[in-house]
Amino acid sequence: MDDHRPIRSFGRIKARALKPRQAGLMDTLLPHLSVPEEGAIEVSGPTVLEIGFGGGEHLAAQAAAHPETRFIGVEPFMNGVGSCLRHIEEGGLTNVRLHMGDARDVVSRLPDGCLDLVYILFPDPWPKARHHKRRLIQPDFLGELARVMKPGAELRFATDWANYAAWTLEHVTRDPCFAWLAERAEDWRKPWPGHVTTRYEAKRLGDCPPIWLRFLRAG
């Protein structure tokens, strides 16, 4: 057993059985859209990474709105991947690639300075203090994000847990590679332009209204 694997930053990977259509897409469509399981991931042109895309509503909508951009979506939850595949098929999208698993496995294999934008929307909050080590936002991971983001690229993070927002703000602003873009309270109280509401966001399962944080990958 590998004792050096990172602590898992997400919870369950499957709930109910997939619907027949989604199960079929997992067999027929996903193999054509999946990023390589091993080795370097080649990237060319404008590229956006969405970590934890949930049911894929936001990812598919952004890909449809920006057909000239390549989107890489990462989600460990099988039911979410099945839902996303349905959105991709219905939209006839050809600019999306997926990975069902840990985002860190993908980021570690991306080339330096290849991403124009990174979304982390409503990740698992791990609200109990003893579980904070499981949160995705950690200094080491931020260092990897900084490596793969272009200077001037944006990191967009949203959560409806107040402590996770404070945690993220503290960790990201402590990293000299990132600068917080907020100038007034409205900048973190309202979503950025072009945001598409996700099913999770609409459920309001957290302890506060959504908080929207934007960071610039400094020069």
Long-range contacts (C-beta under 8 A, 24 or more apart in sequence): 6-102, 6-104, 7-133, 7-134, 8-102, 8-134, 9-102, 9-103, 9-104, 9-123, 9-124, 9-126, 9-134, 9-135, 9-136, 10-52, 10-76, 10-77, 10-102, 10-123, 10-124, 10-136, 11-124, 12-77, 13-76, 13-77, 13-78, 14-77, 14-78, 14-79, 15-77, 15-79, 16-79, 18-78, 18-79, 18-82, 19-82, 21-86, 22-79, 22-82, 22-83, 22-85, 22-86, 23-82, 25-82, 25-85, 25-86, 25-89, 26-78, 26-81, 26-82, 26-85, 29-85, 29-88, 29-89, 30-81, 30-85, 30-98, 30-100, 33-85, 33-88, 33-96, 33-97, 33-98, 34-97, 34-98, 34-99, 34-100, 35-72, 35-97, 35-98, 35-99, 35-106, 36-109, 39-109, 40-109, 40-111, 41-72, 41-106, 41-109, 41-110, 41-111, 42-111, 43-70, 43-110, 43-111, 43-114, 43-115, 44-70, 45-69, 45-70, 46-70, 46-116, 47-71, 47-72, 47-114, 47-115, 47-116, 48-72, 48-115, 48-116, 48-117, 48-118, 48-119, 49-73, 49-74, 49-103, 49-106, 49-107, 49-110, 49-115, 49-117, 49-118, 49-119, 49-148, 50-74, 50-118, 50-119, 50-121, 51-103, 51-118, 51-119, 51-120, 51-123, 51-136, 52-76, 52-103, 52-120, 52-121, 52-122, 52-123, 52-124, 52-136, 53-80, 53-84, 53-121, 54-80, 54-83, 54-121, 54-122, 54-198, 54-199, 54-200, 55-80, 55-83, 55-84, 55-87, 55-198, 55-199, 55-200, 56-80, 56-81, 56-83, 56-84, 56-85, 56-86, 56-87, 56-88, 57-87, 57-196, 57-197, 57-198, 57-199, 58-119, 58-121, 58-195, 58-196, 58-197, 58-198, 59-84, 59-87, 59-96, 60-84, 60-87, 60-88, 60-91, 60-93, 60-96, 61-196, 62-194, 62-196, 63-88, 63-91, 63-93, 63-95, 63-96, 64-91, 64-93, 65-194, 66-95, 67-95, 68-95, 69-95, 69-116, 70-95, 70-96, 70-97, 71-95, 71-96, 71-97, 72-96, 72-97, 72-98, 72-99, 72-106, 73-97, 73-98, 73-99, 74-98, 74-99, 74-101, 74-102, 74-103, 74-106, 75-99, 75-100, 76-100, 76-101, 76-102, 103-136, 104-141, 104-144, 107-141, 107-144, 107-145, 107-148, 108-144, 110-148, 111-148, 112-147, 112-148, 113-147, 113-148, 113-149, 113-150, 113-151, 114-148, 114-150, 115-148, 115-149, 115-150, 115-153, 116-150, 116-153, 116-154, 117-153, 117-154, 117-156, 118-145, 118-149, 118-153, 118-154, 118-155, 118-156, 119-156, 120-155, 120-156, 120-157, 120-158, 121-156, 121-157, 121-158, 121-198, 121-201, 122-158, 122-159, 122-160, 122-198, 122-200, 122-201, 122-210, 123-159, 123-164, 125-159, 125-161, 125-163, 125-164, 125-206, 126-164, 127-161, 127-163, 127-164, 127-207, 132-167, 135-164, 135-167, 137-164, 137-167, 137-168, 137-171, 137-172, 138-171, 139-171, 139-174, 139-175, 142-171, 142-172, 142-175, 142-177, 142-178, 143-175, 143-177, 146-175, 146-177, 146-178, 146-217, 149-217, 150-217, 151-217, 151-218, 151-219, 152-216, 152-217, 152-219, 153-216, 153-217, 154-181, 154-214, 154-215, 154-216, 154-217, 155-214, 155-215, 155-216, 155-217, 156-192, 156-212, 156-213, 156-214, 156-215, 157-212, 157-213, 157-214, 157-215, 158-191, 158-201, 158-210, 158-211, 158-212, 158-213, 159-206, 159-210, 159-211, 160-201, 160-204, 160-205, 160-206, 160-207, 160-208, 160-209, 160-210, 160-211, 161-206, 161-207, 161-208, 162-206, 162-207, 162-208, 162-211, 165-208, 165-211, 165-213, 168-213, 169-213, 172-213, 172-215, 176-218, 177-217, 177-218, 178-215, 178-216, 178-217, 178-218, 179-215, 179-216, 179-218, 180-213, 180-214, 180-215, 181-214, 181-215, 181-216, 182-213, 182-214, 187-212, 187-214, 188-212, 188-213
